[in-house]
Amino acid sequence: DLRPQERFTVRPSLITQDQFDSWHLAFFFDSRPFVKLESQNNMMLTFFICIVLTVASMQFSKDSNVLVLQPVESMIAKVNAIRDNPLAAMKIADDEFKGEEIKKHRQNAKSPLESALTRY
């Protein structure tokens, strides 16, 4: 009642073909515990791969939102603001310039140790 995957045969290998044809011993072993363990390991591996792929897809989705969608949405918002009020372009440009200056000032205000550590 064993499936072919659940049994294996051991036959003598140091006899001639004539001896083998006339009479020989063959031992059949039940490998069901090993097949069951292998199937459990394969199921765990499949589950692990599913988890890794799920986490990777979530991380990819997050990165694409941060790196692509948010900048595009902010540009659309700026274009809409300029379309509604063309003088708003000056205010938007001034705000961005102030933000860049504040960022430069904060980087210059760091201690020499902090700037050396962030450089590498």
C-alpha positions as CSV (number, residue, x, y, z in Angstrom):
1,D,0.0,0.0,0.0
2,L,3.0,2.3,-0.1
3,R,3.3,4.9,-2.9
4,P,6.5,4.8,-4.9
5,Q,7.7,7.9,-3.1
6,E,7.3,6.3,0.3
7,R,9.5,3.3,-0.2
8,F,13.0,2.5,-1.5
9,T,14.8,-0.7,-2.3
10,V,18.3,-1.9,-1.5
11,R,19.7,-4.7,-3.7
12,P,23.2,-6.2,-3.7
13,S,25.6,-4.4,-6.0
14,L,28.6,-6.7,-5.9
15,I,27.1,-9.6,-7.7
16,T,27.2,-10.4,-11.4
17,Q,24.2,-10.1,-13.7
18,D,23.8,-13.9,-13.9
19,Q,23.7,-14.2,-10.1
20,F,21.3,-11.4,-9.9
21,D,19.0,-13.0,-12.5
22,S,19.1,-16.4,-10.8
23,W,18.5,-15.4,-7.2
24,H,19.1,-12.3,-5.0
25,L,17.9,-10.5,-1.9
26,A,16.1,-7.2,-2.0
27,F,15.2,-5.1,1.0
28,F,12.3,-2.7,0.9
29,F,12.2,0.2,3.4
30,D,9.3,2.4,4.4
31,S,10.3,6.0,4.2
32,R,6.9,7.5,5.1
33,P,8.3,9.4,8.2
34,F,10.9,11.1,6.0
35,V,8.4,11.9,3.3
36,K,6.1,13.4,5.9
37,L,8.9,15.5,7.4
38,E,9.9,16.7,3.9
39,S,6.4,17.7,3.1
40,Q,6.1,19.6,6.4
41,N,9.4,21.4,5.6
42,N,8.2,22.3,2.1
43,M,4.9,23.7,3.6
44,M,6.9,25.9,6.0
45,L,9.2,27.0,3.2
46,T,6.2,28.0,1.1
47,F,4.6,29.9,4.1
48,F,8.0,31.7,4.7
49,I,8.2,32.7,1.0
50,C,4.7,34.0,1.1
51,I,5.5,36.1,4.1
52,V,8.7,37.5,2.6
53,L,6.9,38.4,-0.7
54,T,4.1,40.1,1.2
55,V,6.5,42.2,3.2
56,A,8.5,43.1,0.1
57,S,5.4,44.1,-1.8
58,M,4.2,46.3,1.1
59,Q,7.6,47.9,1.3
60,F,7.7,48.5,-2.4
61,S,4.2,50.1,-2.3
62,K,5.3,52.4,0.6
63,D,8.5,53.4,-1.3
64,S,6.6,54.1,-4.5
65,N,4.1,56.3,-2.6
66,V,6.9,58.3,-0.9
67,L,9.2,58.6,-3.9
68,V,6.7,58.9,-6.8
69,L,3.1,59.7,-5.8
70,Q,3.7,62.3,-3.0
71,P,6.0,64.5,-5.1
72,V,3.6,64.3,-8.1
73,E,0.7,65.2,-5.8
74,S,2.5,68.1,-4.4
75,M,3.4,69.4,-7.9
76,I,-0.2,69.1,-8.9
77,A,-1.3,71.0,-5.8
78,K,1.2,73.8,-6.7
79,V,0.1,73.9,-10.3
80,N,-3.5,74.2,-9.2
81,A,-2.6,77.0,-6.7
82,I,-0.8,78.9,-9.5
83,R,-3.7,78.3,-11.9
84,D,-6.1,79.8,-9.4
85,N,-3.8,82.7,-8.4
86,P,-0.7,83.4,-10.6
87,L,0.8,85.5,-7.9
88,A,0.9,82.5,-5.6
89,A,4.0,81.3,-7.6
90,M,6.1,84.0,-5.9
91,K,4.9,82.9,-2.5
92,I,5.5,79.2,-3.2
93,A,9.0,80.0,-4.5
94,D,9.8,82.2,-1.4
95,D,8.5,79.4,0.9
96,E,10.7,76.8,-0.8
97,F,13.8,79.1,-0.6
98,K,13.2,79.8,3.1
99,G,12.9,76.0,3.7
100,E,16.2,75.4,1.9
101,E,18.0,78.2,3.9
102,I,16.7,76.8,7.2
103,K,17.9,73.3,6.2
104,K,21.4,74.7,5.3
105,H,21.5,76.6,8.6
106,R,20.6,73.5,10.6
107,Q,23.3,71.5,8.8
108,N,25.9,74.2,9.5
109,A,24.8,74.4,13.2
110,K,25.7,70.7,13.8
111,S,28.8,70.0,15.9
112,P,31.9,68.9,14.0
113,L,31.5,65.4,15.3
114,E,28.0,65.1,14.0
115,S,29.0,66.5,10.6
116,A,31.9,64.1,10.4
117,L,29.6,61.2,11.3
118,T,26.9,62.1,8.8
119,R,29.5,62.6,6.0
120,Y,30.3,58.9,6.0
